[in-house]
């Protein structure tokens, strides 16, 4: 009985983290699950969502499923560019895409850059989101090979295909 009540509470809490309008602005909600609390910040007038210092998002396509929380396994399609303030779409040099291969990781487990662990919670299944990630939330002073030099801010387009609970 207690497990059923906890499940119902979790489902109700996750539903609170859905976008508020068809324009793709996110609602301001807090999602609580067994051991995770996720703040879902609202979108500003520009449609950008300030998630943390050095990390912002913009919803490109509104999702339809439940909201991502730490611990979930996320199946994604990914496109990566260097961030370029001067470019019309802020996309500089193209770096990588997942292509036909689904990129899967566990949210909040440190398997990806910190910008992802902070920027993916609250995404809905089916959502496509653009993340702008400062270098200290990406690969920082170390960089990652020739394609990602040290101190390079990045811009990702992430399509959240599917979420799987770890339970």
N, C-alpha and C positions, 0 to 999 in steps of 0.2 A: 504494500500500500504506500509506504513511504517512497519507494523507488518510482511509482507511478506519479505521485505528487511532485517529486523532483523533476521528472520528465516533463510534466505539464507546465511547471514553472519555467523550465528552460525554454520550451517552445514559445511560450508567451513572451518571454524576455527577448528572444531572438527576433520575433516579429516586430518589436519596437525599433529595430535598427534598419528600417526600410527607407528608401528615398521618399521625400515628402511630395514632390511634384514630378510631372512628366518631363520637365526640363532637365532633370537629373541632379537636382540639389539634394543633398543628404539631410536627413532629419537629425536633430540633436537628441541623442538617446544614450542610455547606458544599458549595456547588455551584460547580464550576470549569468554565469553557468556554474557548474560544480566548484571550480577553483579559479575562474577567470572573470575579471571585470574588464569590459572594453568600453571606452568612451567613444562615441560616434559624433565627432564634431560637425556642426552645420556648415553648409557651403556659404561663401560670401556672395556679394552681388555679382561678382565676375564668374561665379560658378566654381571657383577654386575652394578647396577644403584645406585649411591649415591643420595638419595632423600633429606636427611637432616642429620645433625650430629646425630649419633645414629640410623639411619634408612637407610637400603639398601634393594634392591630388585634384584631378578633375574627372568627373564621370562623363565618359564618352557615350556609353550605352547603358541604360538602366537595366538592372538584373531582375530576376523573377523568383529566385529561390531564397533559401535562408541565408542569414548573415554568417560570415566567417568569424571564427573565434580561435584563440590560441589553442593549440593541440590538434586542430583539424588538419587533415591531409588535403592539400589543394592541388588540383589538376589545372594547369594553366597553359595558355599560349602566350608567348612573350616576344616583344621586339625591343631592342635597346639601341639608343643613340647617345652621343655626347650631348650634354645640354649646351645650347648656344643662345644666349640672350638676344643676339642680333638677328637670328633667323626668324622668319615670319611665324613658323610653328614651333619655335624654340628647339627644333631638332637639328643638331649639328651632324657630325660624321656618324654614319650608320655603323654599328658594331656587330650585332648578332640578332638572330631570331630562332625561335624553337622550331619553326617549320612544321613538318608533319609529326614531329615528336612532341608529345605532351610532356611538359616540365612539371614534375611532382615534387613537393616538399611538405614538411610538417611546419605549420605556422608557430612561431615562437620558440622553436627548438634550436635556433642558431645555425640552421642548415643553409641559410641564405644571408644576404647582407642585412644589416640592422634596419635599413630603410624599408625593406620588404616586411620584416617581422612587425614593424610599426604601421606600415601602410596597407597591408592586406586585410587585417581585421576590420569588420563592418562591410566589406565588399559582399555583394550578393551573388549567388550562383547566377551565371549568365551575364554578369556585369563586365563591361570593359572600362578600365580606369587608366588614366595617365598619371604616373608618379614622377615628380621632380625630386631628385635625391641629391642633397649636398654631399660632397666627397667624404666628409667624416662619417656619414651614414652609409657609405658605399665601400670603396676600397682604400680611401684615405691616402696617406703619404706613401704607402707601399705600392699603390696601383696594382695592376694585374696584367703583366705582359705589355707588349707594344700597343695593343689595341685599347688599353685602359691605362694611360700614363698616371703618375702620381697626382693627387689632388684634382681629379676630374669629376665635376658634377655630372650626373647622368639623368636621362629621361627614359622611362620605360612605358610601354603600352602593355597592359596585362589584361588578358581575357580570362576570367575565372570560369572554367568549364564545369567543375564538379568539386564538391566538398565531401569528405568522408570523415565521420567521427572516429576518434581513436578507440572507442569502446566496442 
